[in-house]
Amino acid sequence: MHGRRLHGGQRARARAALRAHGGQAARPRHGARPRPSLLERRGRRRVTRLSILHDADGVVVVDKPPGLEATGRTPDDPGGVQHHLATQLRRPVWAVHQLDRDTSGVLIFVRKRSLVARWQEALARGDKRYVALVHGREGHGSEAFEPRTIDAPLAYDRGARRWVVREGGKPARSTVEVVSVGADAMRVHVTLHTGRTHQARVHLAHVGHPLIGERRYRTPPCELHPRHALHAARVAALGAVFEAPLPEDLRALARRLGLDEG
């Protein structure tokens, strides 16, 4: 290098540097942009185009597809809807609430962090309705279609690594209304009056009607569908109502089960 003799250790380091850079010594260029991280490169290759239901007044509502978390481990995590929506809009967004990875439907984001608390408070008092396809039948005749309220507190069982109904747990209340009955399955609407993690899934299993496709809260796990059959169909808060139609995979499942698709 420039006529200077290298000693043994220097030569070894130089050879290692050449091998690492394809035989060419690395020389930083003035003003060169740093290489994107592996996460950024993956994100560029796997951007999911989202269906936007509403985009006004700083609020963006999407029809969340199954298979993605609402938010990933970081805002740039391609496993989260947040990353894909921010990429699509070309600006950051913040999630107001969460949906499970395999739950589809209405998911609300805001364009300003300052709006998060306001919308979270509104959702705690708002109307959240889910469509669920569940195992079993409820009652006979017209009695089967009477709304039923489930008031059962939830607590996290660290040993089982799941939420359970337990006295002394966090208050949790849901109303379930049967809208269609098949041979051994039902289509129900679940209205959440509280917003506990996995609330609809745990409450439905607790009353003997776990979700079709439920693997965590049913023994044995249900393999009738690749994901649990739960869809966030309607959210109403702050005078706004957001609705997402039942996705095709659940419509097809309903047909197979002899249920009204809705």
Secondary structure, 3 states (H helix, E strand, C coil): CCCCCCCHHHHHHHHHHHHHCCCCCCCCCCCCCCCCCHHHHHHHHCCCCCEEEEEECCEEEEEECCCCECCCCCCCCCCEHHHHHHHHHCCCCEECCCCCCCCEEEEEEECCHHHHHHHHHHHHHCEEEEEEEEECCCCCHHHHHCCEEEECCEEEECCCCEEEECCCCECCEEEEEEEEECCCEEEEEEEECCCCCCHHHHHHHHCCCCECCCCCCCCCCCCCCCCCCEEEEEEEECCEEEECCCCHHHHHHHHHCCCCCC
